[in-house]
Amino acid sequence: MSGKDGLERTSPESQGIGSAALSRLIDYFAEHDLEIHSLMVLRRGRVVAEGWWYPYSADRPHSLYSLSKSFTSTAIGFAVQEGLLTVEDLVCDFFPDKLPEKVSPNLAKMRVKHLLSMSTGHEEDPTGRVMSTDDWVKAFLSLDVEQEPGTLFVYNTAGTYMLSAILHKLTGESLIDYLTPRLFEPLGIVGATWEKCPQGISTGGFGLSIKTSDIAKFGQFYLQRGVWNGKQLLNAEWIDEATKKQIYSGPNEAIEWTQGYGYQFWRCRHGAYRGDGAFGQFCVVIPEHEVVVAITAGTNDMQGVLNGLWDILLPALSPAALPENEAEHERLQARLAELALPILPGQKREGAQEFAGRYTFDSKEAGPKTASFEFGDEGCRITMEFAEGTAIIPCGYGRYEQGTYPDFPGVTPSLACACWRNENTLEILMRLVETPHAYTTICTFAPGEVELKTTVNCSFGPREFPSTVGRLEKR
């Protein structure tokens, strides 16, 4: 049976996986407090399990963060196949008008393959310095290159951006425009979006948003070594080069990040490889077992997610079909259909309208500049003004309501619920459902003021923000 995404569905047992093992994997995620948003498991090109943890859903795209890098690498693969460039081409040759007055010997040696393999020669990730400017290409080329390219692995999102900039220079097209006829249309990937830099070039190393089924199809495309529907779209030699170990990627406390790096793909244990993005966005390919796993999530424990695959899924893989187990399969299907993340209870408060009004916050502090509260019988509505834009957050008591939240470069959908914890304390849970992020804000009201304390489920930095107090301006 095929779904709308073009992928065939079948029972796990028919593909040599016990339904009970997939149920145990779901248990593992819960027991280890891993906030998974979606999961698709494919074997031999067929979907054997798929689920979305409500309020996340199959029809919504999800921000990939650095899993975007693997798609950028794929675009370069197509460009190499079409003779537009080679991995041996020198980076400086593409941007003669952006070069510093004096080109250092190491910068002069930097090649496309060094951008692909994160071995540019920089001793520290230059991404922050590059992306704080208006011209990312010029900023990248102005940096000191302390080591000879090819000798040192340093994670470098700015280097991936340079791949996007090279492709843009050669074709005049964005990554999405370039990939659409070559990859997205053949695989049935529609509605993809990709953020752009101040110069209008796709960010490359992050910023792609697609659906979980699209991630799964991308992994299957790689498992099939560039073949889709019987047609060789991208040559197998590129697939092999991109996914093999090009450079040692350690040391790292997380073992999966020491297995080596290819061309914007990570090597894994057990002969696997993956594209991955911050907070648990995964496309894992296990060639020996013909398995693809697509995951979106909102967790800081990415190694924990992969451990679940190795400890539970991998031992359950049989080369031959297993006897059908109708009871376990039905149990698995029921669990997948009922997956949900915790929602706040629907505790209401009589007279909450006494706290309504617009509150103004110290403009020197991070967070909202103003917050306006409105209360009704079934929920509340908060409008927050930030430096980046305005958030409109309707919240249901015991249910989600949809709003919008400012997110570079525009707005992103939010789903929010609320609960009164006591007479003067309102808790708000807001999920930015096309991203990994969810925010919990405790609003403590006192005469003429409100204190906001906010935490986030996953973050590059602290997950708890400084509290901020707003003064009632008007009702």
C-alpha positions in Angstrom: 0.0 0.0 0.0 1.4 3.4 -1.0 0.8 6.7 0.8 0.5 10.2 -0.6 4.2 10.6 -0.3 4.7 7.7 -2.8 6.3 5.4 -0.2 4.9 1.8 0.2 3.7 0.7 3.6 3.9 -2.8 4.9 4.1 -4.8 8.1 7.5 -4.8 10.0 7.5 -8.6 10.1 7.3 -8.8 6.3 10.6 -6.9 6.2 12.3 -8.9 9.0 11.6 -6.6 12.0 9.4 -7.6 14.9 6.6 -5.1 15.8 7.5 -5.6 19.5 11.0 -4.2 18.9 9.6 -1.0 17.4 7.3 -0.7 20.4 10.3 -1.0 22.6 12.0 1.7 20.7 9.1 4.0 21.4 9.3 3.0 25.1 13.1 3.8 25.0 12.5 7.3 23.8 10.0 7.9 26.7 12.1 6.3 29.4 15.1 8.4 28.4 13.1 11.6 28.3 13.9 12.2 24.6 11.4 14.6 23.0 10.9 12.9 19.7 8.6 14.8 17.2 8.4 12.2 14.4 9.8 8.8 13.5 9.8 6.9 10.2 11.5 3.5 9.8 12.0 2.1 6.3 13.4 -1.3 5.3 14.1 -2.2 1.7 12.3 1.0 0.7 9.1 0.2 2.5 7.8 2.1 5.6 7.4 -0.4 8.5 6.6 2.2 11.2 5.8 5.9 11.3 4.5 8.2 14.0 4.2 11.8 15.0 4.0 13.0 18.6 1.0 15.3 18.8 0.9 18.3 18.1 3.5 17.5 15.5 2.0 16.0 12.3 2.9 14.4 9.0 1.8 17.4 6.9 4.0 19.9 8.6 7.6 20.7 7.6 10.3 20.7 10.3 13.4 22.8 10.5 16.4 20.5 9.8 19.2 22.7 11.2 22.5 21.1 10.1 20.8 18.1 8.3 20.5 20.8 5.6 24.2 20.3 5.0 23.7 16.9 3.5 21.3 18.4 0.9 23.9 21.1 0.1 26.5 18.4 -0.4 24.0 16.6 -2.8 23.6 19.8 -4.8 27.4 20.0 -5.2 27.4 16.3 -6.3 24.9 17.1 -9.1 27.1 20.1 -10.1 30.2 17.9 -10.2 28.3 15.3 -12.3 27.3 18.1 -14.7 30.9 19.3 -15.1 30.3 22.7 -13.4 33.2 22.2 -11.0 35.4 19.5 -9.3 36.2 18.9 -5.7 39.8 19.9 -6.5 38.9 23.4 -7.6 40.3 26.2 -5.5 37.9 28.2 -3.5 39.6 31.5 -4.2 39.1 31.0 -7.9 35.4 31.4 -7.6 35.5 34.8 -5.9 38.3 36.9 -7.2 36.4 40.1 -6.3 35.9 39.0 -2.7 39.5 38.1 -1.8 41.6 40.0 0.8 44.4 42.2 -0.4 46.9 39.5 0.6 45.9 35.9 0.1 47.7 33.6 2.6 49.3 30.4 1.4 46.8 28.2 3.3 43.8 30.1 1.9 45.3 29.7 -1.5 45.4 25.9 -1.0 41.8 25.6 0.1 39.7 23.4 -2.3 36.1 22.5 -2.6 36.8 19.1 -1.0 38.0 20.9 2.1 34.7 22.8 2.4 32.8 19.5 1.9 34.8 17.6 4.6 35.1 20.4 7.2 38.9 20.5 6.8 39.4 24.1 5.7 42.3 24.6 8.0 40.6 26.9 10.5 41.5 26.1 14.1 38.1 27.3 15.4 34.7 27.4 13.9 34.4 30.8 12.2 30.7 30.7 11.7 29.7 33.3 14.3 32.3 35.8 12.9 31.2 35.2 9.3 27.5 35.4 9.9 27.6 38.6 12.0 28.5 40.5 8.8 26.5 41.5 5.7 28.8 39.8 3.2 29.4 36.2 4.4 31.7 35.3 1.4 34.0 38.2 1.9 34.1 37.6 5.7 35.0 34.0 5.2 37.8 34.7 2.8 39.2 37.4 5.1 39.7 34.9 8.0 43.1 33.6 9.0 43.6 29.9 7.9 45.9 28.7 10.6 46.5 25.2 9.4 47.0 23.6 6.0 43.6 22.6 4.5 42.9 18.9 4.7 44.9 18.3 7.9 42.3 19.2 10.6 38.6 18.7 11.2 36.7 21.6 12.6 33.0 21.8 12.4 32.3 24.8 10.1 28.8 25.8 9.0 30.3 28.8 7.3 32.2 26.4 5.1 29.0 24.8 4.0 27.6 28.2 3.2 30.6 28.7 0.9 29.5 25.6 -1.1 26.1 27.2 -1.5 27.7 30.5 -2.6 29.9 28.7 -5.1 26.8 26.9 -6.6 25.0 30.3 -6.7 27.9 31.9 -8.5 28.1 29.1 -11.1 24.3 28.7 -11.8 22.7 31.9 -10.5 20.2 29.7 -8.7 19.3 29.1 -5.1 19.8 25.6 -3.7 16.1 24.9 -3.8 15.8 26.1 -7.4 18.8 24.0 -8.4 17.7 20.9 -6.5 14.1 21.0 -7.5 14.3 19.4 -11.0 17.3 17.2 -10.1 16.2 15.8 -6.7 13.0 17.3 -5.2 10.7 16.7 -8.1 11.8 13.1 -8.8 11.5 12.3 -5.1 8.1 14.1 -4.7 9.5 16.6 -2.2 7.2 19.7 -2.4 7.0 22.8 -0.2 10.6 23.0 0.8 11.9 26.3 2.1 15.5 27.5 2.7 16.7 30.5 4.6 19.0 33.0 2.8 21.9 35.2 3.8 21.8 39.0 3.6 23.1 38.7 0.0 20.2 36.5 -1.0 22.2 33.2 -1.1 20.8 30.0 0.5 22.4 29.6 3.9 23.5 26.0 3.0 24.6 24.8 6.4 21.2 25.2 8.0 17.7 26.7 7.2 16.1 23.9 5.1 12.6 22.9 6.2 10.9 19.8 4.8 8.6 17.0 6.0 9.7 13.8 7.8 8.7 11.7 4.8 11.0 13.9 2.6 13.9 13.1 5.0 13.0 9.4 4.7 13.0 9.5 0.9 16.3 11.4 0.9 17.8 8.6 3.0 16.4 5.9 0.7 17.8 7.8 -2.3 21.2 7.5 -0.7 20.7 3.9 0.3 19.9 3.2 -3.4 23.2 5.0 -4.3 21.5 7.7 -6.3 18.8 5.6 -8.0 15.1 6.6 -7.8 12.3 4.7 -9.6 14.9 2.8 -11.6 16.7 5.9 -12.8 20.2 6.9 -11.8 19.8 10.5 -10.8 23.2 11.0 -9.1 26.1 8.8 -9.9 26.9 6.1 -7.3 30.6 7.2 -7.1 29.5 10.6 -5.6 27.2 8.8 -3.1 30.2 6.6 -2.0 32.6 9.5 -1.7 30.1 11.7 0.2 29.3 9.0 2.8 32.7 7.5 3.4 35.2 8.7 6.0 37.1 11.6 4.5 38.7 12.8 7.8 38.9 11.9 11.4 36.2 13.8 13.3 37.2 13.4 16.9 37.9 13.8 19.7 34.4 14.1 21.2 32.6 13.0 24.3 29.8 11.5 22.2 31.1 8.4 20.4 29.0 8.9 17.3 30.8 12.1 16.6 34.2 10.4 16.5 33.5 7.9 13.6 34.7 10.2 10.8 33.2 12.8 8.5 32.5 12.6 4.8 31.1 15.2 2.5 28.6 16.8 4.9 27.7 13.4 6.2 28.8 11.8 9.5 30.0 8.2 9.8 28.3 6.1 12.5 29.1 2.8 14.2 27.8 -0.4 12.7 28.7 0.7 9.1 26.0 3.3 9.1 26.1 7.0 8.1 23.9 9.9 8.8 23.0 13.5 8.1 22.0 15.2 11.3 20.9 18.5 12.7 20.9 20.1 16.1 18.4 18.8 18.7 17.7 15.5 17.0 17.0 15.9 13.3 18.3 12.7 11.7 18.5 10.8 8.5 20.3 7.5 9.4 21.2 5.0 6.7 22.3 1.5 7.5 23.4 0.0 4.2 24.2 -3.5 5.4 20.6 -3.9 6.7 18.9 -1.8 4.0 17.4 0.4 6.7 16.6 4.2 6.7 15.5 6.0 9.8 14.1 9.6 9.7 13.6 11.4 13.0 12.7 15.0 14.0 13.0 16.0 17.6 13.6 18.6 20.2 16.3 17.2 22.5 19.9 18.0 23.5 20.7 14.3 23.9 21.4 13.4 20.3 23.7 10.5 21.2 20.9 9.1 23.3 18.6 9.0 20.2 21.2 7.1 18.2 21.9 4.7 21.1 18.2 3.6 20.9 18.7 2.7 17.3 21.8 0.6 18.0 20.6 -1.0 21.2 17.0 -1.8 20.2 16.4 -1.6 16.5 19.7 -3.0 15.1 19.5 -6.4 17.1 15.9 -6.8 15.9 16.8 -6.8 12.2 16.5 -10.3 10.5 17.7 -10.9 7.0 14.5 -12.9 6.3 10.8 -12.1 6.8 9.4 -13.0 10.2 6.1 -14.7 10.9 3.3 -12.1 11.0 2.3 -11.2 14.6 -1.1 -9.7 14.3 -1.5 -8.9 17.9 1.9 -7.1 18.3 1.4 -5.3 15.0 -2.0 -4.0 16.0 -0.5 -2.9 19.3 2.2 -1.0 17.5 -0.2 0.6 15.1 -2.4 1.8 18.0 0.6 3.2 19.9 1.9 5.0 16.8 -1.6 6.5 16.2 -1.8 7.8 19.8 1.6 9.3 20.2 1.5 12.7 22.0 3.7 15.0 24.0 2.5 16.2 27.4 0.0 19.0 27.3 -0.8 21.3 30.3 -4.0 20.4 32.2 -6.9 22.7 31.6 -7.1 24.3 35.0 -9.1 27.6 34.7 -9.4 30.6 37.1 -12.5 32.6 37.8 -11.8 36.4 37.6 -8.6 36.1 35.6 -9.7 39.2 33.8 -8.3 41.3 36.7 -4.8 40.6 35.3 -5.6 41.7 31.8 -3.8 44.6 30.2 -0.6 45.6 28.6 2.7 45.2 30.6 5.9 47.0 29.6 9.3 45.5 30.3 12.8 47.1 30.7 14.0 47.6 27.1 17.6 46.8 28.2 16.6 43.3 29.1 16.3 40.4 26.7 12.8 39.1 26.1 9.6 40.9 25.3 9.3 44.6 25.2 5.6 44.5 26.0 3.1 41.7 26.7 -0.6 42.1 26.5 -2.9 39.6 28.3 -6.6 38.9 27.5 -8.6 36.3 29.3 -11.7 34.3 28.4 -13.6 31.4 29.7 -11.8 28.8 27.6 -8.3 30.3 27.3 -6.3 33.4 27.0 -4.4 35.4 24.4 -1.0 36.9 24.8 0.5 39.4 22.4 4.2 40.0 22.9 6.4 42.6 21.1 10.0 41.6 20.6 12.8 43.4 18.8 12.4 40.8 16.1 8.7 41.1 15.7 5.3 40.4 17.3 4.2 37.1 18.8 0.4 36.4 18.8 -0.2 33.5 21.2 -3.7 32.2 21.7 -3.7 29.5 24.5 -6.5 27.0 25.2 -7.0 25.6 28.7 -6.2 22.0 28.2 -6.0 22.3 24.4 -3.7 23.9 21.8 -4.6 27.0 19.8 -2.6 28.2 16.8 -0.7 31.5 16.7 2.4 32.9 15.3 5.9 33.7 16.6 8.7 35.8 15.1 11.4 33.7 13.6 14.1 34.7 11.2 13.4 35.6 8.5 9.6 35.8 9.1 7.2 34.1 11.4 6.6 30.5 12.4 3.4 28.8 13.5 2.9 28.2 17.2 0.6 25.9 19.1 0.0 26.9 22.8 -1.9 25.8 25.8 -2.3 27.3 29.3 -3.0 26.3 32.9 -3.6 28.2 36.1 -1.3 26.7 38.7 -2.7 28.9 41.5 -4.6 32.1 42.0 -1.8 34.3 40.6 0.3 31.9 38.5 -0.4 31.1 34.8 1.7 28.5 33.0 2.0 28.7 29.2 3.4 26.0 27.0 4.1 27.1 23.4 5.4 24.8 20.8 6.9 26.2 17.6 5.7 23.1 15.7 7.8 23.6 12.6 11.0 23.8 14.7 12.5 21.7 17.5 11.7 24.3 20.1 9.0 24.6 22.8 8.9 27.3 25.5 7.3 27.1 28.9 6.6 30.5 30.6 5.5 30.9 34.2 3.6 34.2 34.5 3.3 35.3 38.1 1.0 38.2 38.6 1.1 40.8 41.4 -0.8 44.1 41.7 0.4 46.2 38.7 3.0 43.8 37.5 3.8 40.4 36.1 7.0 38.3 36.3 7.9 36.0 33.4 10.2 33.0 33.8 10.8 31.1 30.6 12.6 27.8 29.8 13.1 26.0 26.5 13.2 22.3 25.8 16.5 22.5 23.8 19.1 25.1 23.2 22.7 25.8 22.1 23.1 27.7 25.4 21.3 27.8 28.7 17.7 26.4 28.7 16.5 28.8 31.4 16.2 32.5 30.5 16.6 35.3 33.1 13.3 36.3 34.6 11.9 39.7 33.6 9.3 41.9 35.3 6.7 44.0 33.4 4.7 46.9 34.8 1.1 47.4 34.0 0.8 50.2 31.5 -2.9 50.1 30.8 -5.9 47.7 30.9 
